Amino acid sequence: MDNFTVDIRSANIFQEDNLVLSDVNFSLGKGEFVYLVGRVGSGKTSLIKTITAEIPLKEGDGLVCGFNLKKLKRKHIPKLRRKIGVVFQDFQLLTDRSVYDNLLFVLKATGWKDKSAIKQRIAEVLDMVELKFKDYKMPHQLSGGEQQRVVIARALLNNPELILADEPTGNLDMETSEGIMQILHNLSASGISIIMATHNNQIIKKFPARTIKCEKGKVVETEQMTEIDFESLMD
Ligand SMILES: Nc1ncnc2c1ncn2[C@@H]1O[C@H](COP(=O)(O)OP(=O)(O)OP(=O)(O)O)[C@@H](O)[C@H]1O
């Protein structure tokens, strides 16, 4: 079980009192990349929120980054979240400050104090997303793809074991999306596990990887590309 970043067994996932996904069995190895697909309202966000402990796991078992979701105390939730980097479609950068200050804000909020360590970490994460010399720019001075790379850099600051990316290419054109995908795949090759929710079939075709699907209240594996009915994902 230790080799898994996520290991969910026989879980029933609820939103309020509604059972959204039943008998969920899903595990993700260290450094593994998986696409999460499914129609609108099929439960993708519910699965992601279970992994971040935003939705409590009431039935079944779950292990995420070494934390037992069933036994997780409220005070341990921030520690779990520290191990998870999130990347969303809408960049959510602070628009009133530079790239550097956006990253600084997160480091300070998560307890970093040593100025030279902060400077070094910001340089490292910007290097990982190939934005080394853009730290002084304001978000509006960057392209959409560059802004998304800053968001990925921000997600990497605290050395996460897992990245949850929700439609990270949603607002980007194909060429820019490919750059983002290349970075995500490089991160996965470096040992970070990645779950990417997407409706973008072109991206999945171009960067094939294990794919799971929320469908009819279940989470199913669709390892073969041909098994994915892309038309049904588009509505
Ligand atoms: N707070 C809530 N209370 C009750 N039901 C909810 C709540 N949030 C979501 N649901 C319901 O749970 C089901 C799954 O929603 P979820 O957001 O997980 O779907 P999704 O696959 O992520 O959809 P999308 O592609 O729109 O993000 C839907 O039927 C939705 O209406």
The ligand as an ORCA input file, in Angstrom:
! r2SCAN-3c Opt
* xyz 0 1
  N     -22.963     20.292     -2.585
  C     -23.736     19.383     -3.193
  N     -24.845     18.917     -2.641
  C     -25.622     17.989     -3.239
  N     -25.332     17.453     -4.433
  C     -24.230     17.875     -5.064
  C     -23.360     18.868     -4.481
  N     -22.334     19.083     -5.341
  C     -22.553     18.270     -6.396
  N     -23.675     17.548     -6.239
  C     -24.210     16.538     -7.183
  O     -23.328     15.443     -7.232
  C     -23.223     14.924     -8.561
  C     -21.768     14.877     -8.997
  O     -21.234     16.205     -9.082
  P     -19.716     16.502     -9.423
  O     -19.512     17.961     -9.212
  O     -18.857     15.557     -8.671
  O     -19.662     16.141    -10.985
  P     -18.507     16.414    -12.052
  O     -18.339     15.148    -12.818
  O     -17.302     16.939    -11.394
  O     -19.119     17.522    -12.966
  P     -18.377     18.730    -13.769
  O     -17.820     18.117    -15.026
  O     -19.475     19.690    -14.005
  O     -17.329     19.309    -12.882
  C     -24.089     15.836     -9.430
  O     -25.311     15.169     -9.654
  C     -24.277     17.072     -8.595
  O     -25.532     17.651     -8.859
*
